[in-house]
Amino acid sequence: MGRMDRKAATADAQAAEIAARQHGVASSRQLREAGLSATEIRNRLRRGRLHRVHRGVYAVGHPGLSDEGRWMAAVLACGEGAVLSHRSAAELWDLLPAAKGDVHVTLAGRGGRDKRSGIHLHRSPSLTTTATTRHKSIAVTTPARTLADLRRTIDPSLYRRASARRSSETCRWERPRPTTRAASSSGPSCGSADAGACRSRR
């Protein structure tokens, strides 16, 4: 194997490791950090080794994604500070059953909502690091913040269902990790700024 082939094989292996930690997906930034150039990314797209999910986000190896993969891809597509939120966060926390449709993602701050296919992007000036955590390696609003968002945006009967689901479960408290980047590192599987705010199934 030549030097260039070894370099490509190493980059592919690193890309696969990143995707394995992120439910099968990786961002173009992460692929470049793994050692793949823009040209190499395009070549792998043509050969079916990468599959575009959103602009700048790819499924690695095969196009089939779990719900977690869809949620992770949407968060990565929205960039630094993005977190899964609203109905999608409730689904990740197992407060509501997973459903088809756009993935809800929130960014801190004000401004218009960017148009992104398959993503419902929210802007919130009240989204602080204490209202975010990681669950299954995905940056997400805490259960308490998720329910607060749901109360304003879904049918009351669905909200009551999610609230009851949260109240019926318990979790071991862990210190929350501020979410400053939609990255791949694993954090606590449950966290919140308010004591007693999270009751999530392990």
C-alpha positions, 0 to 999 in steps of 0.5 A, a space after each residue: 500500500 502506497 503512502 497516499 493509500 495509507 493516508 486515505 485508509 487512516 482518514 477513512 478509519 477516523 471518519 468511521 470512528 467519529 460516525 460510530 460515536 454519532 449514530 452514523 453521521 459526521 459533519 464535513 468539518 469533522 471529516 476534514 479534521 479526520 484527514 479527508 480533503 473536500 475533493 476526497 469527500 466528493 469522491 466518496 459521495 460519488 462512490 456511495 461511501 458517504 451519503 448527504 443528509 443535510 448540507 455539510 452533514 453525511 451518513 458514513 458507510 450507508 444511508 440508513 439512519 436510526 431516529 438518533 442518527 436523524 436527530 444528530 444530523 440535524 443538530 450538526 447541520 445547524 452548527 455550534 450551539 445547536 441543540 435538539 428541542 421541542 417535539 424532537 427532544 421529547 422523543 429523544 427523552 422518550 417522553 413522546 413516541 418518535 414521529 416522522 417530520 421535520 427535526 426541531 433544533 434550537 439556537 440561542 439568540 434572536 433572528 429569523 429562522 433559516 430555511 433548512 429542508 427537514 429541519 424546523 429551526 428555532 431561535 431563543 434568547 432564553 436558551 442558556 447552557 443550564 437548559 442544555 445537556 447531552 443524552 445519547 451523545 446528542 446535544 439537547 434541551 433538558 427535560 424541564 426546558 423541553 416540557 416548557 417548549 412543548 407547553 407552548 407548541 403542541 396540543 394540550 393532550 400531547 403535552 399532558 402525555 409527555 408531562 405524565 411520562 416524565 413524572 412516572 420515571 426516575 433518573 440518577 442525577 448528574 451534573 449538567 454539562 454546558 452545551 457549547 458545540 454540537 460535537 461528538 463527545 459523550 456527556 452525561 445522559 441526563 442533566 438539568 439546572 433544576 433539582 428534580 427537573 429530570 426523570 429519564 429512563 436509563 
